[in-house]
Amino acid sequence: MYHIKDDKRAYKSSELIYEALITCMKEKEFDKISISDIQRVSSVGRSTFYRNFDTMIDVLYWKCDLEYKKVMESYVNKESHENNELEFMLHFFSYWMSHYEILDMLIGIQRYDIISQCHYNNSHILYDYFKNIYSAPIPDFKYHMAVRIGVFVGVLVAWIKNGRKESTEELLAILQADLDSVKGTEIII
């Protein structure tokens, strides 16, 4: 797990470690990268690495969690909202269009579970925001989140694997067409 103190120095060290990991991943496979490699590239000491992270995968988990927090908070903090799911999807996919690097790395090492977990970890930000707008609670919240996480993460993974060719609007059109085709059909696959 990661355990970064809430101060500028710890954050800066963590960013240096992350940047070093990106550099190292361009040179060798993730599972071949050592703490010594990170130390050499980042000039951050071994003790600093272990003060912030337990393992190498924690670096990617931290960055993904951080980006998910940013996308959720940036939506909630927008000046005006239409407060509908389409607006959120536009915001969500637009954000990832320019912040895809961490997703790309996690997909490259087949750690989709981290993407899903980070989405879930930060879903409370939206839930708390919408809870104050709509009076009725979401029934079966865990299933509600499972469907949304499955869709959002699935679309992001397919988009990255497809070379990030589609725009936000194209992704939404594809998603909408697929959801519309599910309604009124008996095909489950």
Secondary structure, 3 states (H helix, E strand, C coil): CECCCCCHHHHHHHHHHHHHHHHHHHHCCHHHCCHHHHHHHHCCCHHHHHHHECCHHHHHHHHHHHHHHHHHHHHHCCCCCCCCHHHHHHHHHHHHHHCCHHHHHHHHCCCHHHHHHHHHHHHHHHHHHHHHHCCCCCCCHHHHHHHHHHHHHHHHHHHHHCCCCCCHHHHHHHHHHHHHHHCCCCCCC
